Amino acid sequence: QVQLVESGGGQVQPGGSLKLSCAASGRPFNTYAMAWFRQAPGKEREFVARMRWSNGETYYADFVKGRFTISRAKSMNTVYLQMNSLKPEDTGVYYCAAQLVGASTYNRWGQGTQITVSS
């Protein structure tokens, strides 16, 4: 069973930076894409960024373009989210997700890590 484990959450002041990590473990699997989502209090979960695993192609939500960067350590089955210029509205639980080859949607999820941006 594939497991995704996020780390790197915490509290930061507006304008600060954090880097999240998501490590995939378990039985070997083929990944089509990995992504980050977030859920703010009282709101639905929303897409943040994704990376196609085969070629590293990335895609971002408009509200994080220029501030967040998704990257990977392919040999380690790990994906990262570097978050700069953080704003209070970036507060929420951040989830890592994997879309396996053959799946039509993200079918593996991490447990989530809390990000709080506050002065």
Backbone hydrogen bonds in HBPLUS format (Angstrom, degrees):
<---DONOR---> <-ACCEPTOR-->    atom                        ^
c    i                          cat <-CA-CA->   ^        H-A-AA   ^      H-
h    n   atom  resd res      DA  || num        DHA   H-A  angle D-A-AA Bond
n    s   type  num  typ     dist DA aas  dist angle  dist       angle   num
A0003-GLN N   A0025-SER O   2.87 MM  22  5.27 161.6  1.91 144.1 147.6     1
A0025-SER N   A0003-GLN O   2.86 MM  22  5.27 159.8  1.90 151.9 158.7     2
A0005-VAL N   A0023-ALA O   2.99 MM  18  5.33 155.6  2.05 141.9 149.6     3
A0023-ALA N   A0005-VAL O   3.00 MM  18  5.33 160.5  2.04 144.5 142.8     4
A0007-SER N   A0021-SER O   2.89 MM  14  5.22 139.7  2.05 145.1 148.5     5
A0021-SER N   A0007-SER O   2.87 MM  14  5.22 161.8  1.90 148.2 151.2     6
A0010-GLY N   A0114-GLN O   2.96 MM 104  6.15 126.3  2.26 145.1 160.8     7
A0116-THR N   A0010-GLY O   2.94 MM 106  6.24 161.0  1.97 152.2 154.0     8
A0012-VAL N   A0116-THR O   2.86 MM 104  6.32 156.1  1.92 164.8 172.1     9
A0118-SER N   A0012-VAL O   2.94 MM 106  6.31 147.2  2.05 151.8 159.7    10
A0016-GLY N   A0013-GLN O   2.93 MM   3  5.50 153.3  2.01 145.0 146.8    11
A0015-GLY N   A0086-LEU O   2.70 MM  71  4.85 166.7  1.72 144.1 149.0    12
A0086-LEU N   A0016-GLY O   3.09 MM  70  5.49 174.1  2.10 152.5 153.2    13
A0018-LEU N   A0083-MET O   2.93 MM  65  5.24 149.6  2.02 143.1 152.8    14
A0083-MET N   A0018-LEU O   2.75 MM  65  5.24 167.1  1.76 175.1 178.6    15
A0020-LEU N   A0081-LEU O   2.88 MM  61  4.99 163.6  1.91 138.4 139.7    16
A0081-LEU N   A0020-LEU O   2.92 MM  61  4.99 148.4  2.02 135.4 138.2    17
A0022-CYS N   A0079-VAL O   2.81 MM  57  5.22 132.0  2.04 155.8 168.0    18
A0079-VAL N   A0022-CYS O   2.95 MM  57  5.22 155.7  2.01 144.9 150.4    19
A0024-ALA N   A0077-ASN O   2.98 MM  53  5.52 158.4  2.03 154.8 161.8    20
A0101-VAL N   A0030-ASN O   3.00 MM  71  5.66 163.9  2.03 137.9 140.2    21
A0032-TYR N   A0099-GLN O   2.76 MM  67  5.55 154.6  1.82 151.3 160.1    22
A0053-TRP N   A0032-TYR O   2.98 MM  21  5.53 155.6  2.04 124.1 131.5    23
A0033-ALA N   A0099-GLN O   3.17 MM  66  5.17 156.7  2.23 139.9 144.4    24
A0099-GLN N   A0033-ALA O   2.81 MM  66  5.17 173.0  1.81 156.5 156.9    25
A0034-MET N   A0051-MET O   2.97 MM  17  5.46 156.8  2.02 150.3 156.1    26
A0051-MET N   A0034-MET O   2.76 MM  17  5.46 150.2  1.85 162.6 172.3    27
A0035-ALA N   A0097-ALA O   2.85 MM  62  5.18 158.4  1.90 148.9 152.2    28
A0097-ALA N   A0035-ALA O   2.89 MM  62  5.18 151.7  1.97 147.8 147.9    29
A0036-TRP N   A0049-ALA O   2.76 MM  13  5.30 157.9  1.81 153.6 157.2    30
A0048-VAL N   A0036-TRP O   2.88 MM  12  5.40 147.8  1.98 156.6 149.7    31
A0049-ALA N   A0036-TRP O   3.24 MM  13  5.30 157.6  2.29 134.9 139.3    32
A0037-PHE N   A0095-TYR O   2.84 MM  58  5.10 159.6  1.88 149.1 155.6    33
A0095-TYR N   A0037-PHE O   2.79 MM  58  5.10 159.9  1.83 135.1 142.2    34
A0038-ARG N   A0046-GLU O   2.86 MM   8  5.44 153.4  1.93 151.0 160.0    35
A0046-GLU N   A0038-ARG O   2.70 MM   8  5.44 161.7  1.73 160.1 165.1    36
A0039-GLN N   A0093-VAL O   2.85 MM  54  5.26 142.8  1.99 139.9 152.2    37
A0093-VAL N   A0039-GLN O   2.96 MM  54  5.26 162.0  2.00 141.2 139.2    38
A0043-LYS N   A0040-ALA O   2.99 MM   3  5.33 159.9  2.03 138.7 136.2    39
A0061-ALA N   A0048-VAL O   2.90 MM  13  5.18 157.5  1.95 151.1 145.4    40
A0050-ARG N   A0059-TYR O   2.91 MM   9  5.38 147.7  2.01 154.1 160.4    41
A0059-TYR N   A0050-ARG O   3.09 MM   9  5.38 145.9  2.21 146.0 146.5    42
A0052-ARG N   A0057-GLU O   2.79 MM   5  5.18 160.1  1.83 152.5 158.2    43
A0056-GLY N   A0052-ARG O   2.81 MM   4  5.20 134.7  2.01 151.9 160.5    44
A0064-VAL N   A0061-ALA O   3.08 MM   3  5.76 169.0  2.09 123.0 126.4    45
A0065-LYS N   A0062-ASP O   3.39 MM   3  5.35 152.1  2.48  99.8 107.4    46
A0067-ARG N   A0064-VAL O   2.92 MM   3  5.35 160.7  1.96 134.5 138.1    47
A0068-PHE N   A0064-VAL O   3.00 MM   4  5.49 163.4  2.02 160.8 159.0    48
A0084-ASN N   A0067-ARG O   3.00 MM  17  5.11 154.9  2.06 133.3 140.8    49
A0069-THR N   A0082-GLN O   2.82 MM  13  5.05 149.4  1.92 142.4 151.7    50
A0082-GLN N   A0069-THR O   2.82 MM  13  5.05 163.3  1.85 156.9 154.0    51
A0071-SER N   A0080-TYR O   3.19 MM   9  5.16 155.0  2.26 123.8 129.7    52
A0080-TYR N   A0071-SER O   2.82 MM   9  5.16 166.5  1.84 137.2 139.8    53
A0073-ALA N   A0078-THR O   2.84 MM   5  5.21 158.3  1.89 150.4 153.3    54
A0076-MET N   A0073-ALA O   2.89 MM   3  5.41 142.5  2.03 113.9 125.4    55
A0078-THR N   A0073-ALA O   3.31 MM   5  5.21 170.1  2.32 133.6 136.3    56
A0077-ASN N   A0074-LYS O   3.06 MM   3  5.05 165.2  2.08 106.8 111.1    57
A0090-ASP N   A0087-LYS O   2.86 MM   3  5.37 163.0  1.89 118.6 124.1    58
A0091-THR N   A0088-PRO O   3.09 MM   3  5.67 164.0  2.11 117.3 121.2    59
A0092-GLY N   A0115-ILE O   2.88 MM  23  5.40 159.1  1.93 149.6 155.5    60
A0115-ILE N   A0092-GLY O   2.81 MM  23  5.40 162.9  1.83 159.3 165.1    61
A0094-TYR N   A0113-THR O   2.80 MM  19  5.26 171.3  1.81 151.7 149.5    62
A0113-THR N   A0094-TYR O   2.88 MM  19  5.26 144.2  2.01 136.4 147.7    63
A0110-GLY N   A0096-CYS O   2.92 MM  14  5.27 153.9  1.99 155.4 154.2    64
A0098-ALA N   A0108-ARG O   2.89 MM  10  5.07 154.6  1.96 139.4 144.6    65
A0107-ASN N   A0098-ALA O   2.96 MM   9  6.22 136.4  2.16 150.2 155.0    66
A0108-ARG N   A0098-ALA O   3.22 MM  10  5.07 130.9  2.47 147.6 150.8    67
A0103-ALA N   A0100-LEU O   2.97 MM   3  5.50 162.0  2.00 138.0 140.4    68
